Amino acid sequence: MKNYLLKPFNNYVINISDTSKDNCSYLIKIIEYLGGVYEEQVNSSCTHIIANISFSKSERESIYPGLVFYIESKIYKERLKIEPEIENFNIFRKKIFYLSESFPIETKKKLLKIILLGKGNCSKELTNDVTTFITKEQTLDKNSSSIRGSLFKGLTFFIYNFPINKEKTLQNIIMIQQGTIYTDKSPIEIDGELLVVTSFSRPYDPSYINNLPVKTRILTNYWVEKCLLKKKLYDYDKCPMFSPCKLENRISGFQFLNITVTGFNKLDKQYVKYLILKMGSKFSNDLSKNTKILICHDENPTTTKYKVASEWNIPVISIQWLYDCYYN
């Protein structure tokens, strides 16, 4: 059997219900061949169930809420259909990728291998033919989230105090949204403010920025990436992580807190983590009985972490509380 990087049942946890022992053994082989994991008992980790009888939608939801069903005879047919497709893996057919300079060379080689195995192509430059732009932070696809637009049209940016690979990535993100890049080596005339983009947590030299011959506003790359992700321009003071961190010392009392968060997307969670650490607290991805505070993104959370925190009597607080502590 070939060692494929991606398989049709990748990340599936599958239970088999009401079938003979021989059929069960055969189905387990199919599941594992297609990249899935067989689970003997139905539990919260299961994503699919294979049954030899058909259930109505209401029966499925009442017996096994949230699970996807395969009928046993159907999976045999699916196997016959899927197996030759694995031999001719073409999930990226007609896609042209551009890989950000922010990736280490070894990571780029691995990504390139996956793309080529899937019959995709890579471009060395960000041309109009590119369909998907992959960075460390996010993947932008023309089919789901346009990588080209006019979000930053009329705005001029100066990328400051980043490693060269990160600087190039930010410049690409800005230019594909019709923003203008300013450099101190080739300054241009600016109508309005120059938006200086720097890191939230990395120290920088304000005197260097003050010596620039134009009016400036200092922002972080989080503002750029957040605007791009949501396809809108945010107010500069909407969030404390939109400006470089000004804390020189941790906030009194925060060193005793172990904080977990819930309800945030990957980008927001990353910068909330930076803020928590800068304020002096410990950050944990997982909720435990050692957690002192659970910070929620939504005012009316419904996540599993929220429900467990409520059962364990862990204080649940909105993100605005954290922002208020930072500002005060």
Secondary structure, DSSP 8 states (H G I E B T S, - for coil): ----SS-TTTT-EEEEES--HHHHHHHHHHHHHTT-EE-SS--TT--EEEESS---HHHHHHHSTT-EEEEHHHHHHHHHHHHHHHHT--TTTT-EEEE-TTS-HHHHHHHHHHHHHTT-EE-SS--TT--EEE-SS-EEETTTS-S---TTTT-EEEE-S--HHHHHHHHHHHHTTT-EE--SSS----SS-EEEEE-SSS---HHHHHTSSS-EEEEEHHHHHHHHHHTS---TTSSGGGS----SS--TTGGG-EEEEES--HHHHHHHHHHHHHTT-EE-SS--TT--EEEESSSS---HHHHHHHHTT--EEEHHHHHHHHH-
